Amino acid sequence: MSEEYIALIGAANMDIQGFSSDKIIAMDSNPGKIKFCPGGVSRNIAENLSRLGVKTELLSAIGEDFNGKLIIESCKNCSIGTDHTFIFPDKGSSVYLAIMDNSNDMALALSDMTISDSISVELIKSRYKILDNAKAIVFDTCLSTGVMDYILTTFRDKPVYVDPVSVGKSKALKPVLSRVHTLKMNRLEAEFLSDMKLSTEKEITRALKWFRSLGIKRIFITLGSEGVYYSDGHIYGRHKPKTANIQNATGAGDAFMAGIVYGTLKGYNSEKIVRFASGVALAALVGETTVNPEMNLEYVEQICGEKFK
């Protein structure tokens, strides 16, 4: 494969999203709307990148069931490469269930990603060539510590971007954290991985320096409407994004990671990367589906009010 591409390893799900019409009443049936769409952190990052014009190859675990067929079809429709994805005829594809409150922010989510346990070191080794030829590797933490260790060791000379996904999934990342090149987290994930409380700017800056001391080259801590704190070792900065009429908050973090990867490929400096990635996240927030189908460079530029070259 001669064309430059990004390899992504991790989750590809069928997302079920419930949107409550009114304030959620616990332990009761709440009226609202329910939508189905393809999702999964690595698949979402891949789709955002693809819509931004970056070639992608997805290595995920997908069942040979109805949901799996929809996931593969969705990838092909937005030009995500799936030739190297792992298909398991006897397993069910991953499903992600999210309940959104009446302001369209997440109230609760459940994920059944059992099939991801089937991604073994041996299977990843069988995809060595596609990973070795990639411009960069992105993975999420639905993988085992052993698989993450293999990737970070074998491809240590290649930039590897990691999304911890959740506090629960972050546990597997802790033993190999120091070998990550670029780490994007939300507040809860950053608190868990650093064992620090991150309530103030001083505490967040201290955490950024701690992550850097491990050897991580770039760190991004996203705080929703409060903005994002970031560091590349030379800069310790904060960017506060524009406000948005939120339609769906589930894909903003994945979009932000896609923006980081895109900005890096284009040679942006850290400040410009954060502005661009925030614009990609904003584009995700105003869309009704996990990945906004209107996503492209011109759309992000329009949202940011800035030209990116």
C-alpha positions as CSV (number, residue, x, y, z in Angstrom):
1,M,0.0,0.0,0.0
2,S,1.8,3.1,-1.3
3,E,-0.7,5.8,-0.1
4,E,-0.2,7.3,3.4
5,Y,-2.6,6.0,5.9
6,I,-3.4,5.7,9.7
7,A,-4.0,2.3,11.3
8,L,-6.6,2.2,14.1
9,I,-7.0,-0.7,16.5
10,G,-10.0,-1.1,18.7
11,A,-13.7,-0.9,19.1
12,A,-16.3,-0.9,16.4
13,N,-19.8,-1.1,17.8
14,M,-23.5,-0.7,17.1
15,D,-24.6,2.3,19.1
16,I,-28.1,2.5,20.7
17,Q,-28.8,6.0,21.9
18,G,-31.8,7.1,24.0
19,F,-32.7,10.8,24.2
20,S,-34.9,11.7,27.1
21,S,-37.6,14.3,26.3
22,D,-37.7,15.6,29.9
23,K,-35.6,15.4,33.0
24,I,-34.7,11.8,33.7
25,I,-36.5,10.1,36.5
26,A,-34.4,7.3,37.9
27,M,-35.9,3.8,38.2
28,D,-38.8,4.8,35.8
29,S,-39.7,4.6,32.2
30,N,-38.8,8.0,30.5
31,P,-40.4,9.1,27.3
32,G,-37.9,10.0,24.5
33,K,-36.4,9.0,21.2
34,I,-34.1,6.0,20.4
35,K,-31.6,6.0,17.6
36,F,-29.3,3.3,16.2
37,C,-26.0,4.1,14.4
38,P,-22.5,2.6,14.0
39,G,-20.0,3.6,16.6
40,G,-17.0,2.5,18.7
41,V,-14.1,4.7,19.6
42,S,-11.6,3.5,17.0
43,R,-14.3,3.3,14.3
44,N,-15.5,6.8,15.1
45,I,-12.0,8.2,15.0
46,A,-11.5,6.4,11.6
47,E,-14.7,7.8,10.2
48,N,-13.9,11.4,11.2
49,L,-10.4,11.1,9.7
50,S,-11.9,9.6,6.5
51,R,-14.4,12.5,6.2
52,L,-11.4,14.9,6.6
53,G,-9.7,13.2,3.7
54,V,-7.3,10.9,5.6
55,K,-6.9,7.3,4.5
56,T,-7.6,4.8,7.3
57,E,-7.3,1.1,8.0
58,L,-9.4,-0.3,10.9
59,L,-8.4,-3.4,12.8
60,S,-11.3,-4.3,15.0
61,A,-13.2,-7.4,16.2
62,I,-16.6,-7.8,14.5
63,G,-19.1,-10.6,14.7
64,E,-20.7,-12.2,11.7
65,D,-24.1,-11.1,12.8
66,F,-26.6,-8.5,11.7
67,N,-24.9,-5.7,13.7
68,G,-21.5,-6.7,12.3
69,K,-22.8,-6.5,8.7
70,L,-24.1,-3.0,9.4
71,I,-20.8,-1.9,10.9
72,I,-18.8,-3.2,7.9
73,E,-21.3,-1.6,5.5
74,S,-21.0,1.7,7.3
75,C,-17.2,1.6,7.1
76,K,-17.3,0.9,3.4
77,N,-19.7,3.8,2.9
78,C,-17.3,6.3,4.4
79,S,-14.1,4.7,2.9
80,I,-12.7,3.2,6.1
81,G,-10.5,0.2,5.1
82,T,-11.7,-3.0,6.7
83,D,-9.7,-5.7,4.8
84,H,-7.6,-6.3,8.0
85,T,-10.4,-6.3,10.5
86,F,-11.0,-9.6,12.5
87,I,-14.3,-11.3,11.7
88,F,-15.6,-13.9,14.3
89,P,-18.4,-16.0,12.9
90,D,-19.4,-17.4,16.4
91,K,-19.4,-14.1,18.3
92,G,-21.8,-11.1,18.7
93,S,-20.6,-7.7,17.7
94,S,-20.0,-5.0,20.3
95,V,-23.0,-2.9,21.4
96,Y,-22.9,0.4,23.1
97,L,-26.0,1.8,24.9
98,A,-26.1,5.5,25.9
99,I,-28.9,7.4,27.7
100,M,-28.8,11.1,27.1
101,D,-30.6,13.6,29.4
102,N,-32.9,16.3,28.1
103,S,-29.9,18.6,27.4
104,N,-28.5,15.9,25.1
105,D,-25.6,15.2,27.5
106,M,-24.8,11.7,28.6
107,A,-26.5,10.5,31.8
108,L,-25.4,6.8,31.6
109,A,-23.8,4.4,29.2
110,L,-23.3,0.6,29.1
111,S,-21.0,-1.2,26.7
112,D,-20.8,-4.9,25.8
113,M,-17.4,-5.2,24.1
114,T,-16.7,-8.8,25.0
115,I,-15.7,-9.6,21.5
116,S,-12.7,-7.3,21.8
117,D,-11.2,-9.8,24.2
118,S,-10.7,-12.0,21.2
119,I,-8.0,-9.7,19.8
120,S,-4.9,-11.5,20.8
121,V,-1.2,-10.7,20.4
122,E,-1.0,-13.5,17.8
123,L,-3.8,-11.8,15.7
124,I,-2.1,-8.4,15.9
125,K,1.2,-10.1,14.9
126,S,-0.6,-11.4,11.8
127,R,-1.2,-7.7,10.8
128,Y,2.4,-6.7,11.4
129,K,2.9,-5.4,7.8
130,I,-0.2,-3.1,7.7
131,L,0.8,-1.6,11.1
132,D,4.5,-1.2,10.3
133,N,3.7,0.6,7.1
134,A,1.2,3.0,8.7
135,K,2.1,6.7,9.2
136,A,0.8,6.4,12.8
137,I,-1.1,4.0,15.0
138,V,-4.2,4.9,17.1
139,F,-5.7,2.5,19.6
140,D,-8.3,2.5,22.3
141,T,-8.2,0.6,25.5
142,C,-10.7,-2.2,24.7
143,L,-7.5,-4.1,24.1
144,S,-5.7,-6.2,26.7
145,T,-2.5,-5.0,28.4
146,G,-0.6,-7.7,26.5
147,V,-1.8,-6.4,23.1
148,M,-1.1,-2.8,24.1
149,D,2.4,-3.8,25.3
150,Y,3.1,-5.6,22.0
151,I,2.1,-2.5,19.9
152,L,4.0,0.0,22.1
153,T,7.1,-2.2,22.1
154,T,7.1,-3.4,18.5
155,F,6.3,0.0,17.0
156,R,8.1,2.2,19.5
157,D,9.6,4.3,16.7
158,K,6.2,5.2,15.4
159,P,3.8,7.7,16.9
160,V,1.1,5.8,18.8
161,Y,-2.0,7.7,19.9
162,V,-4.1,6.3,22.7
163,D,-7.7,7.0,23.8
164,P,-8.4,5.5,27.3
165,V,-12.1,5.2,26.5
166,S,-13.3,5.1,30.2
167,V,-12.0,4.8,33.7
168,G,-12.9,1.1,33.6
169,K,-11.0,0.4,30.4
170,S,-8.1,2.6,31.5
171,K,-7.0,0.0,34.0
172,A,-5.3,-2.1,31.3
173,L,-3.4,0.9,30.1
174,K,-1.7,1.8,33.4
175,P,1.2,-0.8,33.2
176,V,2.3,0.5,29.7
177,L,1.3,4.2,30.1
178,S,4.9,5.5,29.9
179,R,5.4,4.3,26.4
180,V,2.5,6.2,24.8
181,H,3.4,9.0,22.4
182,T,0.1,11.0,22.5
183,L,-2.5,10.6,25.2
184,K,-6.0,12.1,25.0
185,M,-8.2,11.9,28.2
186,N,-11.2,13.4,29.8
187,R,-11.0,14.6,33.4
188,L,-12.2,11.3,35.0
189,E,-9.7,9.2,32.9
190,A,-6.8,11.6,33.7
191,E,-7.7,11.5,37.5
192,F,-7.6,7.7,37.4
193,L,-4.4,7.3,35.4
194,S,-2.6,10.0,37.5
195,D,-4.1,9.2,40.9
196,M,-4.6,12.9,41.3
197,K,-7.7,15.1,41.9
198,L,-8.1,17.6,39.0
199,S,-10.3,20.4,40.2
200,T,-8.2,23.5,39.7
201,E,-5.9,24.8,36.9
202,K,-2.9,24.3,39.2
203,E,-3.9,20.6,39.8
204,I,-4.4,20.0,36.1
205,T,-1.0,21.6,35.2
206,R,0.7,19.5,37.9
207,A,-0.9,16.4,36.3
208,L,0.2,17.4,32.8
209,K,3.8,17.7,34.1
210,W,3.5,14.3,35.8
211,F,2.3,12.6,32.6
212,R,5.2,14.3,30.8
213,S,7.7,13.0,33.4
214,L,6.7,9.5,32.4
215,G,7.9,10.1,28.9
216,I,4.6,10.8,27.2
217,K,5.3,13.3,24.4
218,R,1.9,15.0,24.2
219,I,-1.0,15.1,26.6
220,F,-4.5,16.5,26.1
221,I,-7.1,16.6,29.0
222,T,-10.6,17.5,27.8
223,L,-13.0,19.1,30.2
224,G,-16.1,19.6,28.0
225,S,-17.4,23.2,28.0
226,E,-14.5,24.2,30.3
227,G,-12.1,23.5,27.4
228,V,-8.9,21.5,27.0
229,Y,-5.6,21.6,28.8
230,Y,-2.6,20.4,26.8
231,S,1.2,20.0,26.8
232,D,4.0,19.0,24.5
233,G,6.7,19.7,27.0
234,H,7.4,23.2,25.6
235,I,3.8,24.5,26.0
236,Y,1.4,24.1,28.9
237,G,-1.8,25.7,27.5
238,R,-5.5,25.8,27.8
239,H,-8.0,26.4,25.0
240,K,-11.7,27.1,25.6
241,P,-13.9,26.2,22.6
242,K,-16.9,28.1,21.3
243,T,-20.3,27.1,22.7
244,A,-22.6,24.9,20.7
245,N,-26.2,23.8,20.6
246,I,-25.5,20.2,21.6
247,Q,-27.4,17.6,19.7
248,N,-25.3,14.5,20.7
249,A,-22.3,14.5,23.1
250,T,-21.3,10.8,22.6
251,G,-18.8,11.3,19.8
252,A,-17.0,14.6,20.7
253,G,-14.0,12.9,22.3
254,D,-13.5,10.6,19.3
255,A,-13.7,13.6,17.0
256,F,-11.2,15.5,19.1
257,M,-8.7,12.7,18.7
258,A,-9.3,12.6,15.0
259,G,-8.5,16.4,15.0
260,I,-5.2,15.8,16.8
261,V,-4.1,13.1,14.3
262,Y,-5.1,15.3,11.3
263,G,-3.4,18.4,12.7
264,T,-0.2,16.4,13.4
265,L,-0.2,15.0,9.8
266,K,-0.5,18.6,8.5
267,G,2.4,19.8,10.6
268,Y,0.3,22.2,12.9
269,N,1.9,23.3,16.1
270,S,0.3,22.3,19.4
271,E,-1.8,25.5,19.7
272,K,-3.2,25.1,16.2
273,I,-3.8,21.4,16.7
274,V,-5.9,22.1,19.8
275,R,-7.9,24.8,17.9
276,F,-8.5,22.4,15.0
277,A,-9.4,19.4,17.2
278,S,-11.8,21.5,19.2
279,G,-13.5,22.5,16.0
280,V,-13.8,18.9,14.9
281,A,-15.3,18.1,18.4
282,L,-17.7,21.0,18.0
283,A,-18.8,19.7,14.6
284,A,-19.6,16.3,16.3
285,L,-21.6,18.0,19.1
286,V,-24.0,19.7,16.7
287,G,-24.7,16.5,14.7
288,E,-27.4,14.1,15.7
289,T,-25.3,10.9,15.1
290,T,-22.1,9.9,16.8
291,V,-20.1,11.1,13.8
292,N,-21.6,14.1,12.0
293,P,-22.1,13.2,8.3
294,E,-21.4,16.8,7.4
295,M,-17.9,16.5,8.7
296,N,-15.2,17.8,6.4
297,L,-12.4,20.4,6.5
298,E,-14.6,23.2,5.1
299,Y,-17.2,22.5,7.8
300,V,-14.7,22.6,10.6
301,E,-13.2,25.9,9.2
302,Q,-16.7,27.4,9.1
303,I,-17.3,26.4,12.8
304,C,-13.9,27.7,13.9
305,G,-14.0,30.8,11.8
306,E,-10.4,30.0,10.8
307,K,-8.7,28.6,7.7
308,F,-6.5,25.6,8.3
309,K,-3.8,24.7,5.7
